[in-house]
Amino acid sequence: MAEEAPKDLSMPIGAWVEMKPAPWESWQKIPQQKQELCEPQPFHANSPSYCKACLRRLDWEEKEAWEYIDAFLKSNEQDEAKKLKFLDSISTLRSLPAFIDKGLLVEKIKELIDHESVDSLTGVMRQQAMLAIMKLSKMKLPLLVLTRPSLLATCFSRIFSLPPAHTMEEVEAALCTKTLKTMDEMLKALVCKDQEPNLLALQIILKVLLPWTTSKEVHERLRAVGRIRWLMEFMGSQCKFQEVEEFSVLGQLVGCLTLCCVEQEQEIWQSAVEGLHHLFSFVQQLKSKMLVKNDAEYQQVLKDSQTERAFWVTNISNITSLFGKYFDPSESMDFLLVALNGMRDSSVHDAVTAGNMLHTILEVSGLGLVRVSEAVRSIHNHLDSISEPLARQELLRALLLLGSQFSEEVVGTLLGCSLSCDSVAAEMWKMLTSQPKSTEKILRELVSRLQGPAPRRHQLSQRPAGVVSLAATRALYVILQEEACRQEVKELFPQLYVALLFHVTHTVQHTASQEREHNQEDTAEPLSPVRYRQPDTQPGFCSVARRHAAGPGLGSLSNKRLALHTGSR
């Protein structure tokens, strides 16, 4: 069935030009008055010159479109031509009647896009669906209805995942280019309502777009970065906003584009560099509206603007420093997490570049960080998958800095990551205690975990204090085997010794209480750390502690007391 060409309501409608009456009729009715013609005008529903017959005709057509849309939503139609007529009917509407379920309407459009194949592009279904979304964006629908992450994800998936343009036939490649341009216009319509940019809609779109910049497929990354560049170019050209609000996705966005700046594919890194250009202009506009004129920070923004116009190179350190001063603590952490993910061996990005990003962001003056526990968990999850020596070196430096500045949160999070202190956690404990500055803080935090049963706010899943104490003893066992922290252990030995005795006493009492309570005589003897002995191939915890306790008097006395209280039999 041939596809019916959509009606272009933006063109002048000349079918309703009034006809001149016959000369004798004109002479009889109005002999001295000239008959006026109704000149064709562009379509404006509110235009007073619009003829009533045309309005009646449009009302009838719109009513017919409403009825078709309503019937289509209630059916399970699979015919291609009827699907296109449904989308075309949406594009002809001037308003959306109350009886049509807006949520169901958007979900139906999403379903039509989702049914399209990603192996080839043979029709205009995707394009018509996005045109329909553009039309709906002008009908006062709630913002969150049209910017549903699921709808956006479906649009991106069914277009970005199409084969590369150079592998398509000429006609298909041209259709693909036109479809991407339609997507750009749709995104523009979603982020700009009533000719004013909406930052909330922009951030929702970017959060769905950014994961595509790490795709394994080059053409998918190219299409995603191209859309981001276009959005930033459009937003950078705007001078007014509905509200001056935080742009919370800034750190993640800068991080992803910075990694793309060193791509081997020329089109990708060029789009990424251009996107960062436009993003910087946009950020400056946003910051200047949030600051008071003549304020020192406002003057700095103006100075940065002049500097940026005169000097810009694709140097990772320059890019990170330029944007880093505008990051708030949460955005700085987002940037840091992007860099950590970029270091993995499985990442499509360069691990050395990601390491340089991590190095530079930690050197930004006045840097503040929040959500440190996320960084610790990310390091624990990915450390085994990072083999690049320079990247691991920067990772060590970052972990040392976090441990020195946020020792309580780092210790609490790492204890929760692995209660049994697996090999990755053991390596991280060794990293944290490789420098005297951080070693003392880490040891004091571990001692405090042994001394007091009160739960800390950084313990994962609110684990019982006794379980966390056991995890702390495992961490201490690993740390005390390192010769590098001998001096710090010597200084903290009295507190460490008392804390261990307290922990042993508490564990014995708890175990005895459980045995009396459950009275399980026929079961195996429960595990007791008091009677636990390391294999001969490894030194026991107490022997390690004794070896680190330097000094003749203190060492011999501690040996006797530790042997007495650990039940050596």
C-alpha positions as CSV (number, residue, x, y, z in Angstrom):
1,M,0.0,0.0,0.0
2,A,1.5,3.3,-1.0
3,E,2.3,5.7,1.8
4,E,0.0,8.7,1.9
5,A,2.0,12.0,1.9
6,P,1.4,13.9,5.1
7,K,-0.5,17.2,4.9
8,D,1.7,20.2,5.4
9,L,-0.5,22.6,7.4
10,S,2.3,25.2,7.4
11,M,1.7,26.0,3.7
12,P,-0.8,28.7,2.7
13,I,-4.3,27.4,2.1
14,G,-5.9,28.9,-1.0
15,A,-8.8,26.6,-1.6
16,W,-11.2,29.0,0.2
17,V,-10.7,32.1,-2.0
18,E,-14.2,33.5,-2.5
19,M,-15.5,33.7,-6.1
20,K,-16.7,36.9,-7.7
21,P,-20.4,37.0,-8.4
22,A,-21.7,37.5,-11.9
23,P,-21.6,41.1,-13.0
24,W,-25.4,41.5,-13.0
25,E,-25.7,40.1,-9.5
26,S,-23.0,42.4,-8.3
27,W,-24.7,45.4,-9.9
28,Q,-28.0,44.4,-8.4
29,K,-26.9,43.8,-4.9
30,I,-24.0,46.2,-4.3
31,P,-23.7,48.4,-7.4
32,Q,-21.2,50.9,-5.9
33,Q,-19.1,48.5,-3.7
34,K,-16.1,46.5,-4.9
35,Q,-16.2,42.8,-4.1
36,E,-13.3,41.9,-1.8
37,L,-11.3,38.8,-2.2
38,C,-10.2,36.6,0.7
39,E,-6.4,36.4,0.3
40,P,-4.7,33.1,1.2
41,Q,-2.9,33.3,4.5
42,P,-0.6,30.8,6.4
43,F,-2.3,28.6,8.9
44,H,-2.9,30.3,12.2
45,A,-5.8,28.9,14.2
46,N,-6.1,32.2,16.1
47,S,-6.0,34.4,13.0
48,P,-9.1,36.6,12.8
49,S,-8.9,36.5,9.0
50,Y,-9.3,32.7,9.0
51,C,-12.5,31.8,7.2
52,K,-15.1,29.8,9.1
53,A,-15.4,27.2,6.4
54,C,-11.7,26.3,6.7
55,L,-12.0,26.1,10.4
56,R,-14.9,23.8,10.2
57,R,-13.0,21.7,7.8
58,L,-10.0,21.6,10.1
59,D,-12.2,20.8,13.1
60,W,-13.6,17.9,11.2
61,E,-10.2,16.6,10.2
62,E,-8.9,17.0,13.8
63,K,-11.9,15.2,15.2
64,E,-11.3,12.4,12.7
65,A,-7.7,12.2,13.8
66,W,-8.7,12.1,17.5
67,E,-11.1,9.2,16.8
68,Y,-8.4,7.3,14.8
69,I,-5.8,7.8,17.6
70,D,-8.2,6.6,20.3
71,A,-9.2,3.5,18.3
72,F,-5.6,2.7,17.5
73,L,-4.6,2.9,21.2
74,K,-7.3,0.4,22.1
75,S,-6.3,-2.0,19.3
76,N,-3.3,-4.2,18.7
77,E,-2.7,-3.1,15.2
78,Q,0.3,-4.5,13.3
79,D,-0.3,-3.1,9.8
80,E,2.6,-0.8,8.8
81,A,0.4,1.7,6.9
82,K,-2.0,2.0,9.9
83,K,0.9,2.6,12.3
84,L,2.1,5.4,10.1
85,K,-1.4,6.9,9.8
86,F,-1.6,6.8,13.6
87,L,1.7,8.8,13.9
88,D,0.6,11.1,11.1
89,S,-2.7,11.8,12.9
90,I,-0.7,12.9,16.0
91,S,1.2,15.4,13.8
92,T,-2.0,17.0,12.5
93,L,-3.4,17.8,16.0
94,R,-3.6,21.3,17.3
95,S,-4.4,20.1,20.8
96,L,-4.8,16.9,22.7
97,P,-8.3,16.1,24.0
98,A,-8.8,15.2,27.7
99,F,-10.2,11.7,26.9
100,I,-6.9,10.5,25.4
101,D,-4.6,8.9,27.9
102,K,-1.3,10.8,27.5
103,G,0.8,8.2,29.2
104,L,-0.6,5.4,27.0
105,L,-0.1,7.5,23.9
106,V,3.6,8.0,24.6
107,E,4.0,4.3,25.6
108,K,2.4,3.3,22.2
109,I,4.9,5.5,20.3
110,K,7.7,3.9,22.3
111,E,6.4,0.4,21.4
112,L,6.3,1.3,17.7
113,I,9.9,2.4,17.8
114,D,11.0,-0.6,19.8
115,H,9.5,-3.0,17.2
116,E,11.9,-1.5,14.5
117,S,14.8,-3.7,13.5
118,V,18.4,-2.4,14.1
119,D,19.8,-4.5,11.3
120,S,18.6,-2.1,8.6
121,L,16.7,1.1,7.9
122,T,14.1,0.6,5.3
123,G,11.2,2.9,6.4
124,V,10.3,6.2,8.0
125,M,8.7,4.7,11.2
126,R,11.4,6.0,13.5
127,Q,11.4,9.4,11.9
128,Q,7.6,9.8,12.0
129,A,7.6,8.7,15.7
130,M,10.1,11.4,16.6
131,L,8.0,14.0,14.7
132,A,5.0,12.9,16.7
133,I,7.0,13.4,19.9
134,M,8.0,16.8,18.7
135,K,4.3,17.7,18.1
136,L,3.3,16.4,21.5
137,S,6.0,18.6,23.1
138,K,4.1,21.6,22.0
139,M,0.8,20.5,23.6
140,K,1.6,21.3,27.2
141,L,2.2,17.6,28.2
142,P,4.0,17.2,31.5
143,L,7.8,17.3,31.0
144,L,8.4,13.9,32.6
145,V,6.0,12.2,30.3
146,L,8.0,13.0,27.1
147,T,11.4,12.7,28.8
148,R,10.9,9.2,30.2
149,P,14.3,7.5,30.3
150,S,12.7,4.4,28.8
151,L,11.3,6.3,25.8
152,L,14.6,8.1,25.3
153,A,16.6,4.9,25.7
154,T,14.4,3.2,23.1
155,C,14.9,6.0,20.6
156,F,18.7,6.0,21.0
157,S,18.9,2.2,20.9
158,R,16.9,1.8,17.7
159,I,18.9,4.5,15.9
160,F,22.4,4.4,17.3
161,S,22.5,0.6,16.9
162,L,21.9,0.7,13.1
163,P,24.8,-0.4,11.0
164,P,27.5,2.2,10.2
165,A,26.6,4.6,7.4
166,H,29.5,3.5,5.2
167,T,28.1,0.0,5.0
168,M,24.7,1.1,3.9
169,E,23.4,1.6,0.4
170,E,23.2,5.2,-0.7
171,V,19.4,5.5,-0.2
172,E,19.6,3.9,3.2
173,A,22.5,6.1,4.3
174,A,20.7,9.2,3.2
175,L,17.6,8.1,5.2
176,C,19.9,7.4,8.2
177,T,21.3,10.9,8.0
178,K,17.8,12.4,7.8
179,T,16.7,10.3,10.8
180,L,19.6,11.6,12.9
181,K,18.7,15.2,12.0
182,T,15.1,14.5,13.0
183,M,16.4,13.2,16.3
184,D,18.4,16.4,16.8
185,E,15.2,18.4,16.2
186,M,13.3,16.3,18.6
187,L,15.9,16.8,21.3
188,K,15.8,20.5,20.7
189,A,12.0,20.5,21.1
190,L,12.3,18.6,24.4
191,V,14.9,20.8,26.0
192,C,13.4,24.1,24.8
193,K,9.8,24.7,25.8
194,D,8.1,28.0,24.9
195,Q,11.5,29.1,23.5
196,E,13.2,28.8,26.9
197,P,15.7,26.0,27.6
198,N,14.8,23.6,30.4
199,L,17.8,22.3,32.3
200,L,15.9,19.4,33.9
201,A,14.9,18.0,30.5
202,L,18.5,18.5,29.3
203,Q,19.9,16.6,32.3
204,I,17.5,13.7,31.8
205,I,18.5,13.3,28.2
206,L,22.2,13.5,28.9
207,K,22.0,10.8,31.6
208,V,20.5,8.5,29.0
209,L,23.0,9.5,26.3
210,L,26.3,9.4,28.2
211,P,26.5,5.5,28.6
212,W,26.6,5.3,24.8
213,T,29.9,7.2,24.8
214,T,31.5,4.1,26.2
215,S,30.0,1.6,23.7
216,K,32.2,-1.0,22.2
217,E,31.0,0.0,18.7
218,V,32.7,3.1,17.1
219,H,29.6,4.1,15.1
220,E,27.5,4.1,18.2
221,R,29.9,6.3,20.1
222,L,30.1,8.6,17.1
223,R,26.3,9.1,17.0
224,A,26.1,9.6,20.7
225,V,28.9,12.2,20.9
226,G,27.4,13.9,17.9
227,R,24.0,14.4,19.6
228,I,25.8,15.7,22.8
229,R,27.8,18.2,20.7
230,W,24.6,19.4,19.0
231,L,22.8,19.8,22.3
232,M,25.7,21.7,23.8
233,E,25.9,24.0,20.8
234,F,22.2,24.8,21.0
235,M,22.3,25.3,24.8
236,G,25.4,27.5,24.5
237,S,23.6,29.8,22.2
238,Q,20.8,30.4,24.6
239,C,20.8,33.5,26.9
240,K,17.8,32.8,29.1
241,F,16.6,30.0,31.3
242,Q,13.3,29.1,32.9
243,E,15.1,28.7,36.2
244,V,18.7,29.1,37.3
245,E,19.3,25.7,38.8
246,E,22.2,23.3,39.4
247,F,23.5,21.4,36.4
248,S,24.3,18.2,38.3
249,V,25.4,16.2,35.3
250,L,28.3,18.5,34.6
251,G,31.1,16.3,36.1
252,Q,30.0,13.1,34.4
253,L,29.5,15.0,31.1
254,V,33.0,16.6,31.1
255,G,34.6,13.3,32.1
256,C,33.0,11.4,29.2
257,L,33.8,14.0,26.6
258,T,37.4,14.4,27.9
259,L,37.9,10.6,27.4
260,C,36.5,10.9,23.9
261,C,39.0,13.7,23.0
262,V,41.8,11.1,22.6
263,E,39.8,8.7,20.5
264,Q,41.5,7.4,17.3
265,E,38.4,8.0,15.3
266,Q,38.7,11.6,14.0
267,E,35.0,12.4,13.9
268,I,34.6,11.3,17.5
269,W,37.4,13.4,19.0
270,Q,36.4,16.4,16.9
271,S,32.8,16.3,18.0
272,A,34.0,15.8,21.6
273,V,36.3,18.9,21.5
274,E,33.6,21.0,19.9
275,G,31.1,19.7,22.5
276,L,33.5,20.8,25.3
277,H,33.8,24.2,23.7
278,H,30.1,24.7,23.6
279,L,29.7,23.2,27.1
280,F,32.2,25.7,28.5
281,S,30.2,28.6,27.1
282,F,27.0,27.2,28.5
283,V,28.6,26.7,32.0
284,Q,29.9,30.2,32.0
285,Q,26.4,31.6,31.1
286,L,24.9,29.4,33.8
287,K,27.4,30.4,36.5
288,S,27.2,34.1,35.6
289,K,23.5,34.1,36.2
290,M,23.9,32.5,39.6
291,L,26.5,35.0,40.8
292,V,26.2,38.7,41.7
293,K,27.8,41.1,39.3
294,N,31.0,42.8,40.5
295,D,31.5,39.8,42.8
296,A,35.1,38.3,42.8
297,E,33.8,34.9,41.5
298,Y,31.8,36.7,38.8
299,Q,34.9,38.5,37.6
300,Q,36.8,35.2,37.5
301,V,34.1,33.8,35.2
302,L,34.6,36.7,32.8
303,K,38.4,36.3,32.9
304,D,38.1,32.6,32.2
305,S,35.8,33.4,29.3
306,Q,38.4,35.6,27.7
307,T,41.1,33.0,28.4
308,E,39.1,30.3,26.8
309,R,38.5,32.2,23.6
310,A,42.2,32.8,23.2
311,F,43.5,29.4,24.2
312,W,42.1,26.0,23.9
313,V,43.9,22.7,23.1
314,T,43.0,19.1,23.6
315,N,45.3,18.7,26.5
316,I,43.7,16.6,29.2
317,S,45.3,18.6,32.1
318,N,44.1,21.9,30.6
319,I,40.6,20.7,30.1
320,T,40.3,19.2,33.6
321,S,41.7,22.3,35.2
322,L,39.5,24.6,33.2
323,F,36.3,22.8,34.2
324,G,37.4,21.6,37.6
325,K,37.2,25.0,39.2
326,Y,33.5,25.1,38.4
327,F,32.7,21.6,39.9
328,D,30.9,21.3,43.2
329,P,31.9,18.4,45.4
330,S,29.4,16.0,43.9
331,E,30.4,16.9,40.3
332,S,34.1,16.4,41.2
333,M,33.3,12.9,42.5
334,D,31.3,12.2,39.3
335,F,34.3,13.2,37.2
336,L,36.6,11.0,39.4
337,L,34.3,8.0,39.0
338,V,34.3,8.4,35.2
339,A,38.1,8.4,35.3
340,L,38.2,5.3,37.5
341,N,35.9,3.4,35.0
342,G,38.1,4.6,32.1
343,M,41.1,2.9,33.6
344,R,39.7,-0.6,33.3
345,D,41.2,-3.0,30.8
346,S,37.7,-3.6,29.4
347,S,37.2,0.1,28.7
348,V,37.2,1.5,25.2
349,H,39.1,4.5,26.4
350,D,42.8,5.0,27.1
351,A,43.7,4.0,30.6
352,V,46.7,6.4,30.8
353,T,44.4,9.3,29.8
354,A,42.0,8.3,32.5
355,G,44.9,8.2,35.0
356,N,45.9,11.7,34.0
357,M,42.4,12.9,34.5
358,L,42.4,11.4,38.0
359,H,45.8,13.0,38.8
360,T,44.7,16.5,37.6
361,I,41.3,16.6,39.3
362,L,42.9,15.8,42.7
363,E,45.2,18.7,42.2
364,V,42.5,21.3,41.6
365,S,42.7,24.1,44.2
366,G,40.0,24.0,46.8
367,L,38.7,20.6,45.6
368,G,35.9,19.2,47.7
369,L,34.6,15.6,47.6
370,V,31.5,13.9,48.8
371,R,30.3,10.3,48.4
372,V,33.8,9.0,49.0
373,S,32.3,5.5,49.8
374,E,31.3,5.3,46.1
375,A,34.9,5.8,45.0
376,V,36.2,3.2,47.5
377,R,33.7,0.6,46.3
378,S,34.6,1.4,42.7
379,I,38.3,0.9,43.4
380,H,37.5,-2.4,45.1
381,N,35.3,-3.6,42.2
382,H,37.7,-2.7,39.4
383,L,41.2,-2.9,40.9
384,D,41.7,-6.4,39.5
385,S,40.8,-5.3,36.0
386,I,43.3,-2.4,35.9
387,S,46.7,-3.6,34.7
388,E,48.2,-0.4,33.2
389,P,51.1,0.5,35.5
390,L,50.7,4.3,35.2
391,A,46.9,4.0,35.9
392,R,47.5,1.8,38.9
393,Q,50.1,4.4,40.2
394,E,47.5,7.2,40.0
395,L,45.0,4.9,41.6
396,L,47.3,4.4,44.5
397,R,47.9,8.1,44.9
398,A,44.1,8.7,44.8
399,L,43.4,6.1,47.5
400,L,46.1,7.5,49.7
401,L,44.6,11.0,49.4
402,L,41.1,9.7,50.2
403,G,42.5,7.7,53.2
404,S,44.3,10.7,54.5
405,Q,41.4,13.2,54.2
406,F,38.4,10.8,54.8
407,S,39.9,8.0,56.9
408,E,36.6,7.2,58.8
409,E,34.6,6.8,55.6
410,V,37.3,5.0,53.7
411,V,37.9,2.5,56.6
412,G,34.2,1.9,57.2
413,T,33.5,1.3,53.5
414,L,36.4,-1.0,52.9
415,L,35.6,-3.1,55.9
416,G,32.1,-3.5,54.5
417,C,33.3,-4.4,51.0
418,S,35.0,-7.5,52.2
419,L,34.5,-8.8,55.8
420,S,36.9,-11.6,55.1
421,C,39.5,-9.3,53.6
422,D,39.8,-10.8,50.1
423,S,43.0,-10.3,48.0
424,V,41.7,-7.0,46.5
425,A,40.9,-5.6,50.0
426,A,44.2,-6.7,51.3
427,E,46.0,-4.9,48.5
428,M,44.0,-1.7,49.2
429,W,44.9,-1.9,53.0
430,K,48.5,-2.2,51.9
431,M,48.1,0.9,49.7
432,L,46.5,2.9,52.4
433,T,49.3,2.2,54.8
434,S,52.2,2.6,52.4
435,Q,52.8,6.2,53.5
436,P,53.2,7.4,57.2
437,K,50.7,10.3,56.8
438,S,47.8,8.0,56.1
439,T,49.0,4.9,58.0
440,E,48.5,6.5,61.4
441,K,44.9,7.7,60.6
442,I,44.0,4.3,59.2
443,L,45.4,2.4,62.2
444,R,43.6,4.7,64.6
445,E,40.3,4.2,62.8
446,L,40.7,0.4,62.9
447,V,41.5,0.6,66.7
448,S,38.4,2.6,67.2
449,R,36.4,-0.1,65.4
450,L,37.7,-2.7,67.9
451,Q,37.2,-0.5,71.0
452,G,33.6,0.6,70.6
453,P,30.5,-1.4,69.6
454,A,28.6,1.8,68.5
455,P,27.7,1.6,64.8
456,R,29.2,4.0,62.4
457,R,27.3,5.8,59.7
458,H,29.7,4.5,57.1
459,Q,29.2,0.8,57.9
460,L,27.6,-1.0,55.0
461,S,24.1,-2.5,55.6
462,Q,24.3,-1.6,59.3
463,R,26.3,-4.7,60.1
464,P,26.6,-5.7,63.7
465,A,29.5,-4.1,65.5
466,G,30.9,-7.6,66.4
467,V,31.1,-8.5,62.7
468,V,32.8,-5.3,61.8
469,S,35.3,-5.9,64.6
470,L,36.2,-9.3,63.2
471,A,36.7,-7.6,59.8
472,A,39.0,-5.0,61.5
473,T,41.1,-7.8,63.0
474,R,41.5,-9.3,59.5
475,A,42.6,-5.9,58.1
476,L,45.0,-5.4,61.0
477,Y,46.6,-8.8,60.3
478,V,47.3,-7.8,56.7
479,I,48.7,-4.4,57.8
480,L,50.9,-5.7,60.5
481,Q,52.8,-7.9,58.1
482,E,54.0,-4.8,56.3
483,E,57.4,-3.6,57.4
484,A,56.7,-0.1,56.2
485,C,54.4,0.7,59.1
486,R,56.6,-0.5,61.9
487,Q,57.1,2.9,63.5
488,E,53.3,3.7,63.4
489,V,52.5,0.4,65.0
490,K,55.1,1.0,67.8
491,E,53.5,4.4,68.6
492,L,50.0,2.9,68.7
493,F,50.8,-0.4,70.3
494,P,49.3,0.3,73.8
495,Q,45.9,1.3,72.2
496,L,46.1,-1.6,69.8
497,Y,46.9,-4.1,72.5
498,V,44.0,-2.9,74.7
499,A,41.6,-2.9,71.8
500,L,42.5,-6.5,70.9
501,L,42.0,-7.7,74.5
502,F,38.6,-6.0,74.5
503,H,37.7,-7.6,71.3
504,V,38.8,-11.1,72.5
505,T,36.9,-10.7,75.8
506,H,33.7,-9.5,74.0
507,T,33.9,-12.4,71.5
508,V,34.3,-15.0,74.2
509,Q,31.4,-13.7,76.2
510,H,29.2,-13.5,73.1
511,T,30.1,-17.1,72.1
512,A,29.4,-18.4,75.6
513,S,26.1,-16.6,75.7
514,Q,25.1,-18.1,72.4
515,E,26.0,-21.6,73.6
516,R,23.9,-21.3,76.7
517,E,21.0,-19.8,74.9
518,H,20.7,-22.4,72.2
519,N,22.1,-25.4,74.1
520,Q,23.2,-27.2,71.0
521,E,25.3,-30.0,72.5
522,D,25.3,-32.3,69.5
523,T,26.5,-29.7,67.0
524,A,30.1,-28.9,66.2
525,E,31.9,-26.5,68.4
526,P,31.4,-22.9,67.2
527,L,34.3,-21.0,65.7
528,S,36.1,-19.1,68.4
529,P,38.8,-16.6,67.6
530,V,40.4,-17.3,71.0
531,R,41.5,-20.8,69.9
532,Y,42.2,-20.0,66.3
533,R,45.7,-20.8,65.0
534,Q,47.2,-19.8,61.7
535,P,48.8,-22.6,59.6
536,D,52.5,-23.1,60.0
537,T,53.2,-21.4,56.7
538,Q,51.8,-18.1,58.0
539,P,52.6,-16.3,61.2
540,G,49.7,-15.9,63.6
541,F,48.2,-12.5,64.3
542,C,49.7,-12.2,67.7
543,S,53.2,-13.2,66.5
544,V,52.9,-10.5,63.9
545,A,51.9,-8.0,66.5
546,R,54.8,-9.0,68.8
547,R,57.3,-8.7,65.9
548,H,56.1,-5.1,65.3
549,A,56.2,-4.2,69.0
550,A,59.8,-2.9,69.2
551,G,61.5,-2.3,72.5
552,P,63.0,-4.9,75.0
553,G,60.7,-4.3,78.0
554,L,57.5,-3.7,76.1
555,G,58.1,-6.6,73.7
556,S,58.7,-9.3,76.3
557,L,55.8,-8.1,78.5
558,S,53.4,-8.0,75.6
559,N,54.4,-11.5,74.5
560,K,53.5,-12.9,77.9
561,R,50.2,-11.1,78.1
562,L,49.1,-11.9,74.6
563,A,50.1,-15.5,75.0
564,L,48.0,-15.6,78.3
565,H,44.9,-14.1,76.7
566,T,44.9,-15.8,73.4
567,G,44.7,-19.3,75.0
568,S,47.9,-20.9,73.6
569,R,47.5,-24.5,74.5
